[in-house]
């Protein structure tokens, strides 16, 4: 069987592998490491947050004094990236995770 990944799925795989390697991360550094648009990384991390895979881990301060949201991976289920649909499908454990409604995650 051949699996063809769309560019969007390929981006999610790269983001997921980077998140697993870093454990604690912010959107900007993941975006730079995987060379994917900030908006795509941010949206995927938010979907992972809604499904309980990552959680806020405080703020990190950059050299210019700006503070960024720091995230922590709390549910590392394996090497395959969870795929968002109406919920979040995790191919590592062949399970769907409910996505809770969240208003603001600044």
N, CA, C and O atoms as CSV, one atom per row, in Angstrom:
chain,resi,resn,atom,element,x,y,z
A,1,UNK,N,N,0.840,-1.177,0.000
A,1,UNK,CA,C,0.000,0.000,0.000
A,1,UNK,C,C,0.888,1.244,0.000
A,1,UNK,O,O,1.857,1.317,0.755
A,2,UNK,N,N,0.564,2.198,-0.827
A,2,UNK,CA,C,1.313,3.436,-0.916
A,2,UNK,C,C,0.510,4.558,-0.280
A,2,UNK,O,O,-0.676,4.729,-0.563
A,3,UNK,N,N,1.164,5.312,0.573
A,3,UNK,CA,C,0.517,6.455,1.199
A,3,UNK,C,C,1.106,7.715,0.592
A,3,UNK,O,O,2.321,7.910,0.592
A,4,UNK,N,N,0.245,8.558,0.082
A,4,UNK,CA,C,0.690,9.807,-0.507
A,4,UNK,C,C,0.315,10.921,0.452
A,4,UNK,O,O,-0.860,11.115,0.761
A,5,UNK,N,N,1.311,11.649,0.919
A,5,UNK,CA,C,1.063,12.750,1.840
A,5,UNK,C,C,0.884,14.041,1.067
A,5,UNK,O,O,1.665,14.350,0.167
A,6,UNK,N,N,-0.136,14.785,1.417
A,6,UNK,CA,C,-0.261,16.108,0.827
A,6,UNK,C,C,0.782,17.005,1.485
A,6,UNK,O,O,1.363,16.643,2.508
A,7,UNK,N,N,1.011,18.153,0.905
A,7,UNK,CA,C,1.993,19.083,1.479
A,7,UNK,C,C,1.604,19.446,2.907
A,7,UNK,O,O,2.470,19.567,3.775
A,8,UNK,N,N,0.293,19.621,3.159
A,8,UNK,CA,C,-0.175,19.971,4.500
A,8,UNK,C,C,0.122,18.834,5.481
A,8,UNK,O,O,0.575,19.096,6.595
A,9,UNK,N,N,-0.121,17.588,5.096
A,9,UNK,CA,C,0.176,16.459,5.973
A,9,UNK,C,C,1.681,16.341,6.196
A,9,UNK,O,O,2.128,16.029,7.300
A,10,UNK,N,N,2.454,16.590,5.153
A,10,UNK,CA,C,3.906,16.542,5.271
A,10,UNK,C,C,4.393,17.601,6.263
A,10,UNK,O,O,5.295,17.341,7.060
A,11,UNK,N,N,3.796,18.787,6.212
A,11,UNK,CA,C,4.150,19.841,7.160
A,11,UNK,C,C,3.837,19.420,8.590
A,11,UNK,O,O,4.629,19.675,9.497
A,12,UNK,N,N,2.709,18.787,8.797
A,12,UNK,CA,C,2.329,18.333,10.137
A,12,UNK,C,C,3.308,17.281,10.654
A,12,UNK,O,O,3.629,17.264,11.842
A,13,UNK,N,N,3.782,16.411,9.774
A,13,UNK,CA,C,4.783,15.416,10.172
A,13,UNK,C,C,6.067,16.107,10.629
A,13,UNK,O,O,6.647,15.736,11.650
A,14,UNK,N,N,6.506,17.111,9.871
A,14,UNK,CA,C,7.730,17.838,10.240
A,14,UNK,C,C,7.541,18.575,11.564
A,14,UNK,O,O,8.430,18.564,12.416
A,15,UNK,N,N,6.393,19.210,11.734
A,15,UNK,CA,C,6.107,19.936,12.975
A,15,UNK,C,C,6.080,18.964,14.146
A,15,UNK,O,O,6.678,19.235,15.187
A,16,UNK,N,N,5.396,17.841,13.989
A,16,UNK,CA,C,5.276,16.852,15.063
A,16,UNK,C,C,6.656,16.313,15.472
A,16,UNK,O,O,6.951,16.202,16.662
A,17,UNK,N,N,7.490,15.982,14.496
A,17,UNK,CA,C,8.825,15.464,14.807
A,17,UNK,C,C,9.652,16.505,15.563
A,17,UNK,O,O,10.396,16.162,16.482
A,18,UNK,N,N,9.525,17.747,15.183
A,18,UNK,CA,C,10.255,18.819,15.859
A,18,UNK,C,C,9.758,19.000,17.280
A,18,UNK,O,O,10.557,19.137,18.206
A,19,UNK,N,N,8.451,19.000,17.460
A,19,UNK,CA,C,7.860,19.134,18.800
A,19,UNK,C,C,8.329,17.985,19.698
A,19,UNK,O,O,8.677,18.204,20.858
A,20,UNK,N,N,8.338,16.770,19.162
A,20,UNK,CA,C,8.773,15.605,19.955
A,20,UNK,C,C,10.239,15.730,20.363
A,20,UNK,O,O,10.623,15.303,21.451
A,21,UNK,N,N,11.048,16.311,19.493
A,21,UNK,CA,C,12.467,16.451,19.798
A,21,UNK,C,C,12.717,17.557,20.824
A,21,UNK,O,O,13.578,17.416,21.692
A,22,UNK,N,N,11.971,18.651,20.728
A,22,UNK,CA,C,12.200,19.795,21.601
A,22,UNK,C,C,11.543,19.666,22.978
A,22,UNK,O,O,12.088,20.147,23.971
A,23,UNK,N,N,10.389,19.026,23.040
A,23,UNK,CA,C,9.583,18.901,24.275
A,23,UNK,C,C,9.006,20.238,24.729
A,23,UNK,O,O,7.787,20.359,24.849
A,24,UNK,N,N,9.843,21.251,24.986
A,24,UNK,CA,C,9.373,22.604,25.293
A,24,UNK,C,C,9.731,23.473,24.091
A,24,UNK,O,O,10.864,23.433,23.613
A,25,UNK,N,N,8.776,24.254,23.602
A,25,UNK,CA,C,8.982,24.975,22.351
A,25,UNK,C,C,8.053,26.169,22.278
A,25,UNK,O,O,7.109,26.287,23.060
A,26,UNK,N,N,8.326,27.050,21.336
A,26,UNK,CA,C,7.367,28.096,20.990
A,26,UNK,C,C,7.123,28.032,19.488
A,26,UNK,O,O,7.895,27.425,18.746
A,27,UNK,N,N,6.045,28.661,19.054
A,27,UNK,CA,C,5.629,28.581,17.657
A,27,UNK,C,C,6.719,29.099,16.723
A,27,UNK,O,O,6.962,28.515,15.666
A,28,UNK,N,N,7.366,30.175,17.104
A,28,UNK,CA,C,8.362,30.801,16.244
A,28,UNK,C,C,9.545,29.871,15.973
A,28,UNK,O,O,9.985,29.742,14.830
A,29,UNK,N,N,10.060,29.221,17.023
A,29,UNK,CA,C,11.221,28.361,16.797
A,29,UNK,C,C,10.856,27.128,15.976
A,29,UNK,O,O,11.656,26.675,15.158
A,30,UNK,N,N,9.668,26.583,16.182
A,30,UNK,CA,C,9.238,25.435,15.368
A,30,UNK,C,C,9.090,25.867,13.915
A,30,UNK,O,O,9.501,25.148,13.004
A,31,UNK,N,N,8.506,27.034,13.700
A,31,UNK,CA,C,8.311,27.558,12.353
A,31,UNK,C,C,9.651,27.717,11.628
A,31,UNK,O,O,9.766,27.397,10.445
A,32,UNK,N,N,10.648,28.210,12.339
A,32,UNK,CA,C,11.978,28.400,11.743
A,32,UNK,C,C,12.652,27.054,11.462
A,32,UNK,O,O,13.229,26.859,10.392
A,33,UNK,N,N,12.579,26.137,12.413
A,33,UNK,CA,C,13.243,24.837,12.261
A,33,UNK,C,C,12.671,24.047,11.085
A,33,UNK,O,O,13.425,23.465,10.306
A,34,UNK,N,N,11.339,24.022,10.951
A,34,UNK,CA,C,10.722,23.206,9.898
A,34,UNK,C,C,10.499,23.971,8.600
A,34,UNK,O,O,10.083,23.392,7.596
A,35,UNK,N,N,10.780,25.291,8.621
A,35,UNK,CA,C,10.600,26.134,7.444
A,35,UNK,C,C,9.165,26.069,6.915
A,35,UNK,O,O,8.925,25.844,5.729
A,36,UNK,N,N,8.225,26.274,7.835
A,36,UNK,CA,C,6.800,26.280,7.525
A,36,UNK,C,C,6.232,27.588,8.049
A,36,UNK,O,O,6.696,28.094,9.071
A,37,UNK,N,N,5.253,28.135,7.382
A,37,UNK,CA,C,4.651,29.412,7.769
A,37,UNK,C,C,4.189,29.394,9.226
A,37,UNK,O,O,3.673,28.393,9.721
A,38,UNK,N,N,4.387,30.517,9.889
A,38,UNK,CA,C,4.012,30.689,11.291
A,38,UNK,C,C,2.539,30.332,11.511
A,38,UNK,O,O,2.204,29.686,12.503
A,39,UNK,N,N,1.661,30.745,10.597
A,39,UNK,CA,C,0.222,30.494,10.751
A,39,UNK,C,C,-0.113,29.008,10.725
A,39,UNK,O,O,-1.006,28.564,11.446
A,40,UNK,N,N,0.588,28.239,9.910
A,40,UNK,CA,C,0.341,26.793,9.828
A,40,UNK,C,C,0.797,26.116,11.115
A,40,UNK,O,O,0.090,25.266,11.657
A,41,UNK,N,N,1.975,26.493,11.605
A,41,UNK,CA,C,2.490,25.926,12.857
A,41,UNK,C,C,1.564,26.290,14.015
A,41,UNK,O,O,1.214,25.438,14.832
A,42,UNK,N,N,1.179,27.543,14.078
A,42,UNK,CA,C,0.314,28.020,15.158
A,42,UNK,C,C,-1.023,27.282,15.171
A,42,UNK,O,O,-1.498,26.874,16.230
A,43,UNK,N,N,-1.622,27.112,14.008
A,43,UNK,CA,C,-2.916,26.424,13.908
A,43,UNK,C,C,-2.789,24.964,14.360
A,43,UNK,O,O,-3.641,24.465,15.095
A,44,UNK,N,N,-1.738,24.290,13.926
A,44,UNK,CA,C,-1.558,22.883,14.292
A,44,UNK,C,C,-1.297,22.731,15.793
A,44,UNK,O,O,-1.840,21.824,16.425
A,45,UNK,N,N,-0.475,23.605,16.364
A,45,UNK,CA,C,-0.210,23.550,17.805
A,45,UNK,C,C,-1.489,23.817,18.584
A,45,UNK,O,O,-1.726,23.191,19.617
A,46,UNK,N,N,-2.313,24.739,18.102
A,46,UNK,CA,C,-3.585,25.001,18.771
A,46,UNK,C,C,-4.496,23.777,18.712
A,46,UNK,O,O,-5.183,23.469,19.686
A,47,UNK,N,N,-4.508,23.078,17.578
A,47,UNK,CA,C,-5.309,21.855,17.465
A,47,UNK,C,C,-4.785,20.784,18.418
A,47,UNK,O,O,-5.569,20.057,19.028
A,48,UNK,N,N,-3.473,20.685,18.547
A,48,UNK,CA,C,-2.890,19.739,19.499
A,48,UNK,C,C,-3.255,20.129,20.929
A,48,UNK,O,O,-3.516,19.266,21.768
A,49,UNK,N,N,-3.273,21.424,21.199
A,49,UNK,CA,C,-3.674,21.913,22.526
A,49,UNK,C,C,-5.118,21.536,22.830
A,49,UNK,O,O,-5.422,21.054,23.922
A,50,UNK,N,N,-5.998,21.752,21.875
A,50,UNK,CA,C,-7.414,21.445,22.067
A,50,UNK,C,C,-7.635,19.961,22.337
A,50,UNK,O,O,-8.571,19.591,23.047
A,51,UNK,N,N,-6.788,19.117,21.780
A,51,UNK,CA,C,-6.923,17.671,21.957
A,51,UNK,C,C,-6.120,17.146,23.146
A,51,UNK,O,O,-6.155,15.947,23.421
A,52,UNK,N,N,-5.400,18.009,23.855
A,52,UNK,CA,C,-4.678,17.603,25.053
A,52,UNK,C,C,-3.272,17.066,24.828
A,52,UNK,O,O,-2.719,16.407,25.709
A,53,UNK,N,N,-2.681,17.336,23.663
A,53,UNK,CA,C,-1.329,16.845,23.376
A,53,UNK,C,C,-0.244,17.801,23.877
A,53,UNK,O,O,0.848,17.369,24.247
A,54,UNK,N,N,-0.545,19.085,23.886
A,54,UNK,CA,C,0.390,20.080,24.401
A,54,UNK,C,C,-0.342,20.970,25.391
A,54,UNK,O,O,-1.570,21.052,25.391
A,55,UNK,N,N,0.444,21.639,26.241
A,55,UNK,CA,C,-0.154,22.581,27.186
A,55,UNK,C,C,0.782,23.784,27.330
A,55,UNK,O,O,1.985,23.681,27.090
A,56,UNK,N,N,0.212,24.917,27.722
A,56,UNK,CA,C,1.060,26.088,27.943
A,56,UNK,C,C,2.046,25.802,29.068
A,56,UNK,O,O,1.701,25.165,30.063
A,57,UNK,N,N,3.274,26.278,28.901
A,57,UNK,CA,C,4.319,26.044,29.900
A,57,UNK,C,C,4.967,27.364,30.300
A,57,UNK,O,O,6.164,27.411,30.583
A,58,UNK,N,N,4.184,28.427,30.322
A,58,UNK,CA,C,4.707,29.721,30.712
A,58,UNK,C,C,5.104,30.561,29.516
A,58,UNK,O,O,4.692,30.305,28.385
A,59,UNK,N,N,5.898,31.549,29.787
A,59,UNK,CA,C,6.365,32.464,28.742
A,59,UNK,C,C,7.890,32.400,28.678
A,59,UNK,O,O,8.556,32.216,29.697
A,60,UNK,N,N,8.425,32.550,27.487
A,60,UNK,CA,C,9.877,32.628,27.348
A,60,UNK,C,C,10.218,34.025,26.854
A,60,UNK,O,O,9.500,34.598,26.034
A,61,UNK,N,N,11.299,34.558,27.349
A,61,UNK,CA,C,11.716,35.914,27.001
A,61,UNK,C,C,12.797,35.857,25.935
A,61,UNK,O,O,13.781,35.130,26.066
A,62,UNK,N,N,12.600,36.627,24.891
A,62,UNK,CA,C,13.574,36.693,23.815
A,62,UNK,C,C,14.606,37.764,24.108
A,62,UNK,O,O,14.450,38.537,25.054
A,63,UNK,N,N,15.638,37.816,23.319
A,63,UNK,CA,C,16.704,38.792,23.488
A,63,UNK,C,C,16.225,40.235,23.385
A,63,UNK,O,O,16.792,41.134,24.008
A,64,UNK,N,N,15.170,40.449,22.590
A,64,UNK,CA,C,14.662,41.807,22.421
A,64,UNK,C,C,13.641,42.184,23.510
A,64,UNK,O,O,13.022,43.246,23.438
A,65,UNK,N,N,13.470,41.324,24.504
A,65,UNK,CA,C,12.554,41.604,25.613
A,65,UNK,C,C,11.129,41.142,25.386
A,65,UNK,O,O,10.306,41.208,26.299
A,66,UNK,N,N,10.825,40.677,24.191
A,66,UNK,CA,C,9.483,40.195,23.878
A,66,UNK,C,C,9.231,38.850,24.536
A,66,UNK,O,O,10.131,38.013,24.606
A,67,UNK,N,N,8.018,38.639,25.018
A,67,UNK,CA,C,7.671,37.360,25.629
A,67,UNK,C,C,6.845,36.532,24.650
A,67,UNK,O,O,5.944,37.049,23.990
A,68,UNK,N,N,7.158,35.257,24.566
A,68,UNK,CA,C,6.447,34.321,23.692
A,68,UNK,C,C,5.873,33.193,24.531
A,68,UNK,O,O,6.430,32.822,25.564
A,69,UNK,N,N,4.742,32.648,24.067
A,69,UNK,CA,C,4.131,31.506,24.746
A,69,UNK,C,C,5.024,30.289,24.574
A,69,UNK,O,O,5.411,29.944,23.457
A,70,UNK,N,N,5.344,29.653,25.665
A,70,UNK,CA,C,6.118,28.422,25.642
A,70,UNK,C,C,5.134,27.261,25.792
A,70,UNK,O,O,4.246,27.300,26.643
A,71,UNK,N,N,5.296,26.236,24.968
A,71,UNK,CA,C,4.419,25.064,24.991
A,71,UNK,C,C,5.219,23.844,25.422
A,71,UNK,O,O,6.435,23.792,25.238
A,72,UNK,N,N,4.528,22.864,25.997
A,72,UNK,CA,C,5.168,21.614,26.416
A,72,UNK,C,C,4.356,20.435,25.868
A,72,UNK,O,O,3.131,20.399,25.986
A,73,UNK,N,N,5.059,19.483,25.273
A,73,UNK,CA,C,4.427,18.254,24.805
A,73,UNK,C,C,4.116,17.384,26.015
A,73,UNK,O,O,5.019,17.043,26.778
A,74,UNK,N,N,2.845,17.021,26.201
A,74,UNK,CA,C,2.456,16.213,27.365
A,74,UNK,C,C,1.900,14.849,26.965
A,74,UNK,O,O,1.697,13.983,27.815
A,75,UNK,N,N,1.658,14.664,25.679
A,75,UNK,CA,C,1.108,13.389,25.206
A,75,UNK,C,C,1.873,12.982,23.942
A,75,UNK,O,O,1.480,13.314,22.824
A,76,UNK,N,N,2.968,12.258,24.150
A,76,UNK,CA,C,3.813,11.818,23.049
A,76,UNK,C,C,3.446,10.372,22.730
A,76,UNK,O,O,3.900,9.444,23.400
A,77,UNK,N,N,2.631,10.193,21.712
A,77,UNK,CA,C,2.108,8.857,21.415
A,77,UNK,C,C,2.918,8.089,20.382
A,77,UNK,O,O,2.659,6.908,20.154
A,78,UNK,N,N,3.885,8.731,19.757
A,78,UNK,CA,C,4.699,8.025,18.776
A,78,UNK,C,C,5.130,8.917,17.632
A,78,UNK,O,O,4.866,10.119,17.638
A,79,UNK,N,N,5.797,8.325,16.645
A,79,UNK,CA,C,6.416,9.108,15.577
A,79,UNK,C,C,5.461,9.684,14.532
A,79,UNK,O,O,5.819,10.647,13.853
A,80,UNK,N,N,4.285,9.140,14.384
A,80,UNK,CA,C,3.346,9.634,13.377
A,80,UNK,C,C,2.555,10.819,13.928
A,80,UNK,O,O,2.078,10.787,15.062
A,81,UNK,N,N,2.425,11.842,13.127
A,81,UNK,CA,C,1.738,13.061,13.550
A,81,UNK,C,C,0.241,12.841,13.691
A,81,UNK,O,O,-0.386,12.279,12.793
A,82,UNK,N,N,-0.345,13.275,14.808
A,82,UNK,CA,C,-1.803,13.260,14.920
A,82,UNK,C,C,-2.382,14.180,13.845
A,82,UNK,O,O,-1.850,15.260,13.587
A,83,UNK,N,N,-3.466,13.744,13.228
A,83,UNK,CA,C,-4.055,14.489,12.120
A,83,UNK,C,C,-5.407,15.070,12.514
A,83,UNK,O,O,-6.315,14.328,12.888
A,84,UNK,N,N,-5.547,16.380,12.434
A,84,UNK,CA,C,-6.821,16.997,12.784
A,84,UNK,C,C,-7.867,16.759,11.704
A,84,UNK,O,O,-7.583,16.831,10.508
A,85,UNK,N,N,-9.061,16.480,12.148
A,85,UNK,CA,C,-10.240,16.450,11.287
A,85,UNK,C,C,-11.312,17.150,12.118
A,85,UNK,O,O,-11.045,18.245,12.614
A,86,UNK,N,N,-12.474,16.605,12.295
A,86,UNK,CA,C,-13.428,17.208,13.236
A,86,UNK,C,C,-12.970,16.964,14.665
A,86,UNK,O,O,-13.385,17.650,15.600
A,87,UNK,N,N,-12.124,15.992,14.804
A,87,UNK,CA,C,-11.457,15.717,16.071
A,87,UNK,C,C,-9.972,15.583,15.704
A,87,UNK,O,O,-9.548,16.126,14.684
A,88,UNK,N,N,-9.197,14.894,16.489
A,88,UNK,CA,C,-7.777,14.707,16.163
A,88,UNK,C,C,-7.513,13.212,16.098
A,88,UNK,O,O,-7.687,12.502,17.089
A,89,UNK,N,N,-7.093,12.731,14.926
A,89,UNK,CA,C,-6.802,11.308,14.761
A,89,UNK,C,C,-5.333,11.061,15.020
A,89,UNK,O,O,-4.475,11.709,14.421
A,90,UNK,N,N,-5.038,10.121,15.914
A,90,UNK,CA,C,-3.658,9.749,16.213
A,90,UNK,C,C,-3.388,8.367,15.632
A,90,UNK,O,O,-3.878,7.373,16.170
A,91,UNK,N,N,-2.613,8.277,14.536
A,91,UNK,CA,C,-2.348,6.978,13.906
A,91,UNK,C,C,-1.448,6.071,14.744
A,91,UNK,O,O,-1.382,4.867,14.494
A,92,UNK,N,N,-0.752,6.638,15.737
A,92,UNK,CA,C,0.123,5.830,16.581
A,92,UNK,C,C,-0.664,4.889,17.480
A,92,UNK,O,O,-0.234,3.767,17.746
A,93,UNK,N,N,-1.819,5.352,17.945
A,93,UNK,CA,C,-2.640,4.535,18.836
A,93,UNK,C,C,-4.005,4.235,18.225
A,93,UNK,O,O,-4.879,3.680,18.891
A,94,UNK,N,N,-4.188,4.604,16.951
A,94,UNK,CA,C,-5.424,4.375,16.209
A,94,UNK,C,C,-6.630,4.822,17.030
A,94,UNK,O,O,-7.550,4.047,17.289
A,95,UNK,N,N,-6.600,6.096,17.433
A,95,UNK,CA,C,-7.649,6.618,18.295
A,95,UNK,C,C,-7.977,8.052,17.899
A,95,UNK,O,O,-7.152,8.775,17.341
A,96,UNK,N,N,-9.212,8.435,18.207
A,96,UNK,CA,C,-9.653,9.804,17.982
A,96,UNK,C,C,-9.685,10.523,19.317
A,96,UNK,O,O,-10.154,9.974,20.314
A,97,UNK,N,N,-9.190,11.743,19.337
A,97,UNK,CA,C,-9.231,12.556,20.549
A,97,UNK,C,C,-10.228,13.673,20.332
A,97,UNK,O,O,-10.190,14.361,19.312
A,98,UNK,N,N,-11.115,13.852,21.285
A,98,UNK,CA,C,-12.092,14.929,21.204
A,98,UNK,C,C,-11.371,16.258,21.307
A,98,UNK,O,O,-10.389,16.392,22.037
A,99,UNK,N,N,-11.865,17.228,20.575
A,99,UNK,CA,C,-11.287,18.563,20.615
A,99,UNK,C,C,-12.233,19.428,21.427
A,99,UNK,O,O,-13.385,19.640,21.048
A,100,UNK,N,N,-11.724,19.929,22.564
A,100,UNK,CA,C,-12.567,20.764,23.410
A,100,UNK,C,C,-12.596,22.181,22.868
A,100,UNK,O,O,-11.653,22.626,22.214
A,101,UNK,N,N,-13.655,22.868,23.138
A,101,UNK,CA,C,-13.820,24.243,22.700
A,101,UNK,C,C,-13.057,25.163,23.636
A,101,UNK,O,O,-13.287,25.159,24.846
A,102,UNK,N,N,-12.152,25.950,23.078
A,102,UNK,CA,C,-11.346,26.869,23.872
A,102,UNK,C,C,-11.485,28.249,23.265
A,102,UNK,O,O,-11.360,28.404,22.050
A,103,UNK,N,N,-11.741,29.248,24.080
A,103,UNK,CA,C,-11.953,30.600,23.597
A,103,UNK,C,C,-10.659,31.344,23.282
A,103,UNK,O,O,-10.527,31.913,22.199
A,104,UNK,N,N,-9.698,31.349,24.216
A,104,UNK,CA,C,-8.495,32.145,24.029
A,104,UNK,C,C,-7.281,31.454,24.633
A,104,UNK,O,O,-7.340,30.941,25.751
A,105,UNK,N,N,-6.195,31.445,23.896
A,105,UNK,CA,C,-4.973,30.802,24.380
A,105,UNK,C,C,-3.787,31.733,24.236
A,105,UNK,O,O,-2.769,31.304,23.694
A,106,UNK,N,N,-3.844,32.895,24.652
A,106,UNK,CA,C,-2.731,33.840,24.480
A,106,UNK,C,C,-1.639,33.555,25.386
A,106,UNK,O,O,-0.626,34.255,25.372
